[in-house]
């Protein structure tokens, strides 16, 4: 909230500063003609209009420099110039304008940071946001090539963390097209010799770049995905922690997170855990995302999208979506390292076991595994009606995807839903005969149903275009493995 500053206002705010917890540049200043000294946080300095934005008692005020003593004005200018120099050094080492002149990612809107880094929006809901980019050779961040970068935002749309995956065993597999094209031939196996050398180079290059600005790191053991913990190198800068992890023959990963999160070794704070473990709060929040349409459609809205890109990460991406929907932090790439197998696929049952531990420990949620012989709406509604999507194991066949794409477009123009229900039931009975199972193992979300038409709504981790597609439950049954999971209360 911007306030118009004047002397009584400032004096009042200065008198209440002791209750505020500072996260940035702390300065002790005094008003002109007043010998008393007060602590403020310097947010920015604008010499053109002779104002300094100061944070006082939790509020920001564009404060005319003329209201402050000469010594305080000199201190503010000196501090600001030193801060700008340090920020410029950091951005130069990084190779990108990650930090704005304010030098605080956590005070910024995630969208603004994403714009500076040219990260396209992947997903935005009232509870979370993400901006992801799969990178190409030639792109460098801290002197070497990251395969992917994702920025996460919180429910206030402020930045929460930045994650960069460098050399890793998943990306040492050949990659193919995104979306439905993923199920083309994957090609080569992992070359561990090449992977190991690339990981060593990445780790050394990143560490040297950060150390040149922030000094030597300190070792810290951090919570990883699932049950495991990992040794990391940590550098701190003004409320930001750079966490560099090297998992042997697995990955090199850099995260920039809030220092209090790092202090807690990668776990949620007790306050956040109390909130997410409040079943009453979570039931209300999940239920509020269920949409009921006049045509009988019932579906869950605001599920985060995660685009798996040209990788065999449908299971990790889908688990990340379900976990973040239930307010459990997750990262697709790190989940993938738990259970990735040769050829780029994932051992889903092993992944589930690890996820089950994470959801219980970091979010107080229960991960369930079950089988459904049929996806008839009456069999899935108990989950959908309370806002819990079903993770569904199936075979993503070319014919199935053609049906889903065509049906989803067709139903946008339907007004006579009784006739439509009769028509697609007949079509489904014929289509089932053509759905010959192949080895296109896939995991996606069931997010809705329509009891009148016999349809189910499916969401794939292939980007916004695949947020919601509709098929008849008979067609879904024909490609279903029967294996299902849920992140439930």
C-alpha positions in Angstrom: 0.0 0.0 0.0 1.5 3.3 -1.1 1.1 6.1 1.4 1.7 9.9 1.0 4.5 10.6 3.4 4.7 13.5 5.8 6.5 14.1 9.0 3.9 12.9 11.6 3.3 9.8 9.5 6.9 8.9 9.3 7.5 9.6 13.0 4.6 7.3 13.8 5.9 4.5 11.5 9.4 4.8 12.9 8.0 4.4 16.4 6.5 1.0 15.4 9.4 -0.6 13.5 10.4 -3.0 16.2 7.5 -5.3 15.3 8.6 -5.7 11.7 10.9 -8.5 10.4 13.2 -7.2 7.8 14.4 -9.2 4.8 16.4 -6.6 2.8 18.8 -3.7 3.3 18.5 -2.5 6.9 19.4 1.1 7.6 19.4 3.3 10.6 18.2 6.8 9.6 17.0 9.9 11.2 14.6 12.7 10.2 15.8 16.2 9.5 15.9 18.1 12.7 15.3 15.0 14.8 18.2 13.3 16.6 16.4 10.0 17.3 17.5 7.1 15.1 15.2 4.6 13.4 15.6 1.4 11.4 14.1 1.0 8.0 14.4 -1.2 4.9 15.6 0.4 1.7 13.6 -0.9 -1.3 14.7 1.6 -4.0 16.1 5.0 -4.7 14.9 7.4 -7.3 17.3 10.4 -7.7 15.1 11.9 -10.5 12.2 12.7 -8.1 14.4 12.7 -5.0 12.6 9.9 -3.2 13.6 6.7 -1.5 11.1 3.8 -1.2 11.4 2.7 2.4 9.6 -0.2 4.1 8.3 0.7 7.5 6.0 -1.4 9.8 5.1 -3.6 6.9 4.2 -0.8 4.5 6.2 0.9 1.7 6.4 4.7 1.4 8.0 6.8 -1.3 9.8 9.1 1.1 11.1 12.5 0.0 14.8 12.6 0.8 14.4 16.1 2.0 12.6 14.8 5.1 15.7 12.9 6.1 18.9 14.2 7.6 21.9 14.8 5.4 23.8 11.9 6.9 20.8 9.6 6.3 20.6 10.7 2.7 24.2 10.0 2.1 23.9 6.6 3.8 20.9 5.7 1.5 22.7 6.7 -1.7 25.9 4.9 -0.7 24.0 1.7 0.3 21.9 1.8 -2.9 24.9 2.2 -5.2 26.7 -0.6 -3.4 23.7 -2.8 -3.8 23.4 -2.0 -7.5 27.0 -3.0 -8.0 26.5 -6.3 -6.3 23.3 -7.0 -8.2 25.1 -6.2 -11.5 27.9 -8.6 -10.6 25.5 -11.3 -9.8 23.5 -10.8 -13.0 26.7 -10.8 -15.0 27.9 -14.1 -13.5 24.4 -15.6 -14.1 24.4 -14.2 -17.7 20.8 -13.0 -17.4 18.9 -10.1 -15.6 17.6 -12.4 -12.9 17.6 -9.7 -10.2 15.9 -6.4 -10.6 17.4 -3.3 -8.9 15.4 -4.1 -5.8 17.5 -7.3 -5.4 14.6 -9.3 -3.8 13.0 -12.0 -5.9 10.5 -12.9 -3.2 8.9 -9.4 -3.2 8.4 -9.5 -7.0 5.6 -10.8 -9.1 6.7 -14.1 -10.6 5.4 -12.9 -14.0 7.8 -10.0 -14.0 10.8 -12.3 -13.3 9.6 -14.7 -16.0 9.5 -11.9 -18.5 13.1 -10.9 -17.8 14.2 -14.5 -18.2 11.9 -15.1 -21.2 10.1 -18.0 -19.5 6.7 -18.7 -21.0 3.7 -19.1 -18.7 3.0 -22.8 -18.2 0.2 -22.6 -15.6 -1.5 -20.0 -13.4 -4.2 -20.8 -10.9 -5.5 -18.9 -7.8 -3.0 -21.0 -5.7 0.1 -21.4 -7.8 1.9 -20.5 -11.0 4.8 -21.8 -13.1 6.8 -20.6 -16.0 8.9 -23.2 -17.8 11.3 -23.4 -20.7 13.1 -26.3 -22.3 16.4 -24.9 -23.4 18.7 -25.5 -26.4 22.5 -25.8 -26.7 24.1 -22.4 -26.6 22.0 -21.1 -23.7 24.0 -20.6 -20.6 23.1 -19.9 -17.0 26.0 -19.5 -14.6 28.4 -20.4 -17.4 27.0 -23.7 -18.6 23.9 -25.2 -20.3 20.8 -26.0 -18.3 18.3 -28.4 -19.9 15.3 -26.8 -18.4 14.4 -23.9 -16.1 11.1 -23.4 -14.2 10.0 -20.5 -12.0 7.3 -21.2 -9.4 4.9 -18.6 -7.9 2.8 -18.9 -4.8 -0.9 -18.0 -4.1 0.0 -14.3 -4.1 1.6 -14.7 -7.5 5.0 -13.8 -5.9 8.1 -15.8 -6.8 8.6 -18.9 -4.7 11.6 -20.6 -6.2 13.7 -21.0 -9.4 14.7 -24.5 -10.5 17.4 -25.4 -13.1 18.2 -28.9 -14.2 21.6 -29.4 -15.8 23.1 -32.7 -16.9 20.9 -35.6 -15.9 20.2 -39.1 -17.0 16.8 -38.3 -18.4 18.2 -35.8 -20.9 21.0 -38.1 -22.0 18.2 -40.2 -23.6 17.4 -39.0 -27.1 14.3 -36.8 -27.1 11.4 -36.7 -29.5 8.4 -34.6 -30.1 6.1 -33.2 -27.4 2.5 -34.1 -26.7 1.0 -37.0 -28.6 4.2 -37.3 -30.7 6.1 -38.4 -27.7 5.3 -42.1 -28.4 7.6 -42.2 -31.4 10.8 -44.3 -31.2 13.0 -43.0 -28.3 16.3 -44.2 -29.7 19.5 -44.5 -27.7 20.2 -45.6 -24.2 22.1 -43.8 -21.5 25.8 -43.1 -22.1 26.9 -43.0 -18.5 30.5 -42.0 -19.4 29.3 -38.9 -21.2 26.8 -38.1 -18.5 29.4 -38.4 -15.7 31.8 -36.0 -17.5 29.1 -33.5 -18.3 27.9 -33.5 -14.7 31.4 -32.9 -13.3 31.8 -30.0 -15.8 28.5 -28.4 -14.9 29.0 -28.7 -11.1 32.5 -27.2 -11.3 31.4 -24.3 -13.6 28.3 -23.4 -11.6 30.2 -23.5 -8.3 33.1 -21.3 -9.6 30.7 -18.7 -11.0 28.7 -18.4 -7.7 31.8 -18.5 -5.5 33.4 -15.7 -7.5 30.7 -13.4 -6.3 29.4 -14.8 -3.0 32.5 -16.6 -1.7 32.9 -20.2 -0.6 29.9 -22.4 -0.1 28.9 -24.4 2.9 27.8 -28.0 2.8 24.3 -28.8 3.8 22.2 -31.9 3.7 18.8 -31.2 2.2 15.6 -33.2 1.9 15.2 -34.5 -1.7 12.1 -36.1 -3.3 10.8 -39.2 -1.6 12.6 -40.5 1.4 16.1 -39.5 0.4 18.4 -36.7 1.5 21.3 -35.3 -0.5 24.4 -33.3 0.2 24.4 -29.9 -1.4 26.5 -26.7 -1.6 24.8 -23.6 -0.4 25.5 -19.9 -0.9 23.4 -17.2 0.7 22.7 -13.6 -0.5 20.2 -11.3 1.2 17.4 -13.8 1.8 18.2 -16.0 -1.2 19.9 -19.4 -1.1 21.6 -20.9 -4.1 21.4 -24.7 -3.5 23.6 -26.8 -5.8 23.0 -30.6 -5.8 25.0 -33.4 -7.5 23.4 -36.8 -7.3 25.9 -39.4 -8.7 24.9 -40.7 -12.1 21.6 -38.9 -11.8 21.6 -35.1 -12.1 23.1 -31.7 -11.4 20.4 -29.4 -10.1 20.4 -25.7 -9.0 17.6 -24.2 -6.9 17.3 -20.6 -5.8 15.0 -20.6 -2.8 14.1 -18.5 0.2 16.8 -18.7 2.9 14.3 -19.7 5.6 13.2 -22.7 3.4 16.9 -23.7 3.1 17.3 -23.2 6.8 14.5 -25.8 7.2 16.5 -28.2 5.0 14.0 -28.1 2.1 10.9 -28.7 4.2 7.8 -26.6 4.7 7.6 -24.4 7.7 5.5 -25.5 10.7 3.1 -22.7 9.9 2.6 -23.9 6.3 2.3 -27.5 7.5 -0.5 -26.6 10.0 -2.4 -24.9 7.1 -2.1 -27.8 4.6 -2.7 -30.4 7.3 -6.0 -28.7 8.3 -8.5 -31.1 6.6 -11.3 -28.6 7.0 -9.4 -26.0 5.1 -8.2 -28.4 2.4 -11.7 -30.0 1.9 -13.2 -26.5 1.4 -10.4 -25.5 -1.0 -10.5 -28.6 -3.1 -14.3 -28.6 -3.2 -14.3 -25.0 -4.4 -12.6 -26.0 -7.6 -15.4 -28.4 -8.7 -17.4 -26.9 -11.5 -21.0 -28.1 -12.3 -22.3 -27.1 -15.7 -26.0 -27.1 -16.9 -25.2 -29.8 -19.5 -24.2 -32.2 -16.7 -20.4 -31.7 -17.0 -18.7 -31.9 -13.6 -14.9 -31.2 -13.6 -12.1 -29.9 -11.4 -10.8 -26.5 -12.3 -7.5 -24.9 -11.4 -5.3 -28.0 -11.5 -1.7 -26.8 -12.3 -0.5 -27.7 -15.8 3.0 -29.2 -16.1 4.3 -29.7 -19.6 6.6 -32.7 -19.7 8.0 -31.5 -23.0 9.9 -34.0 -25.2 10.6 -36.5 -22.4 9.2 -39.7 -21.0 8.1 -37.9 -17.9 4.4 -38.3 -18.0 4.3 -40.0 -14.6 6.5 -37.5 -12.7 4.7 -34.6 -14.4 1.3 -35.9 -13.5 2.3 -36.6 -9.9 3.7 -33.0 -9.7 0.3 -31.7 -10.9 -1.7 -33.7 -8.4 0.7 -32.9 -5.6 0.8 -29.1 -6.2 -3.0 -29.2 -6.5 -3.1 -30.6 -3.0 -0.5 -27.9 -1.8 2.4 -30.4 -1.7 5.6 -29.0 -3.2 7.0 -31.1 -6.1 9.3 -30.9 -9.1 8.8 -33.1 -12.1 12.6 -33.5 -12.8 13.4 -34.5 -9.3 10.5 -36.9 -9.2 11.8 -38.4 -12.4 15.2 -39.2 -10.9 13.5 -41.5 -8.3 12.2 -44.0 -10.8 13.4 -43.3 -14.3 14.3 -46.5 -16.2 16.1 -47.2 -19.4 14.3 -45.8 -22.5 13.1 -42.8 -20.6 10.0 -44.3 -19.0 9.2 -44.4 -15.3 8.5 -47.2 -12.8 5.2 -45.7 -11.7 4.7 -48.0 -8.7 8.1 -47.2 -7.3 7.5 -43.5 -7.9 4.2 -43.8 -6.0 5.9 -45.3 -3.0 8.3 -42.4 -2.8 5.6 -39.8 -3.5 3.5 -41.4 -0.7 6.3 -40.6 1.7 6.6 -37.0 0.4 2.9 -36.2 0.5 2.6 -37.4 4.1 5.8 -35.7 5.3 5.6 -32.3 3.6 1.9 -31.9 3.1 0.0 -34.2 5.5 -1.8 -35.7 2.5 -2.5 -39.4 1.8 -1.4 -41.0 -1.5 -3.8 -43.8 -2.5 -3.3 -46.6 -5.0 -6.3 -48.5 -6.3 -7.7 -50.3 -9.3 -10.8 -49.4 -11.3 -12.3 -52.1 -13.6 -14.3 -49.4 -15.3 -14.2 -45.6 -15.5 -18.0 -45.3 -15.7 -18.9 -41.9 -14.1 -20.6 -43.4 -11.1 -17.3 -45.2 -10.2 -15.1 -42.1 -10.3 -17.5 -39.3 -9.0 -16.6 -39.8 -5.3 -13.2 -38.4 -6.1 -14.1 -35.8 -8.6 -17.0 -34.4 -6.5 -14.6 -33.5 -3.6 -12.0 -32.0 -5.9 -9.5 -34.8 -6.0 -8.2 -35.8 -9.5 -7.5 -39.4 -10.3 -4.0 -40.3 -11.7 -4.9 -42.9 -14.4 -2.6 -45.5 -16.0 -3.5 -46.1 -19.7 -2.2 -46.7 -23.2 -2.1 -43.5 -25.2 -3.0 -44.8 -28.6 -3.1 -42.8 -31.8 -6.7 -43.8 -32.4 -7.6 -42.8 -28.8 -6.1 -39.4 -29.2 -7.9 -38.8 -32.5 -11.2 -39.6 -30.7 -10.4 -37.4 -27.8 -9.4 -34.4 -30.0 -12.4 -34.7 -32.3 -14.9 -35.3 -29.5 -13.6 -32.3 -27.5 -14.0 -29.9 -30.4 -17.4 -31.4 -31.4 -19.0 -31.0 -28.0 -18.4 -27.3 -27.9 -21.3 -26.8 -30.4 -23.7 -29.2 -28.9 -27.1 -28.0 -27.7 -29.2 -31.2 -27.9 -27.4 -33.2 -25.3 -29.8 -36.2 -25.3 -29.1 -36.8 -29.0 -25.4 -36.3 -28.5 -25.3 -38.9 -25.7 -27.0 -41.5 -27.9 -24.7 -40.7 -30.8 -21.4 -41.0 -29.0 -22.5 -44.2 -27.2 -22.9 -45.9 -30.5 -19.6 -44.4 -31.7 -17.9 -45.6 -28.6 -19.1 -49.2 -29.1 -17.6 -49.2 -32.6 -14.4 -47.4 -31.6 -13.6 -49.9 -28.9 -13.2 -52.5 -31.6 -10.4 -50.4 -33.2 -8.5 -49.7 -30.0 -5.7 -52.3 -30.2 -3.4 -52.0 -27.2 0.2 -51.1 -27.8 3.2 -50.4 -25.5 2.4 -46.7 -25.2 2.3 -46.6 -21.4 1.0 -43.3 -20.1 -0.2 -41.6 -17.0 -2.6 -38.7 -17.0 -5.4 -37.2 -14.9 -9.1 -37.9 -14.9 -10.6 -34.6 -13.8 -14.3 -34.9 -14.6 -17.4 -36.8 -15.8 -20.8 -36.4 -17.3 -23.3 -39.0 -16.1 -25.9 -38.1 -18.8 -23.5 -38.6 -21.7 -21.3 -41.3 -20.1 -18.1 -39.2 -20.7 -15.0 -38.7 -18.6 -12.7 -35.6 -18.8 -9.0 -36.3 -19.1 -6.0 -34.0 -18.7 -2.6 -34.8 -20.1 0.8 -33.2 -19.1 1.4 -31.9 -22.6 0.6 -28.2 -22.2 -2.5 -26.0 -22.1 -4.1 -27.5 -25.2 -4.5 -30.8 -23.3 -5.9 -29.3 -20.1 -9.3 -31.0 -20.7 -10.4 -33.6 -23.3 -13.5 -35.7 -23.3 -14.0 -39.4 -24.2 -16.8 -41.9 -23.6 -16.0 -44.1 -20.6 -16.2 -47.2 -22.9 -13.3 -45.8 -25.0 -11.4 -45.0 -21.8 -12.0 -48.5 -20.5 -10.6 -49.9 -23.7 -7.2 -48.3 -23.2 -7.1 -48.4 -19.4 -4.5 -50.4 -17.4 -6.8 -50.2 -14.3 -4.1 -48.8 -12.2 -5.1 -45.5 -10.4 -3.7 -43.2 -7.8 -4.9 -40.1 -5.9 -3.4 -37.5 -3.6 -6.3 -37.5 -1.1 -7.1 -36.2 2.4 
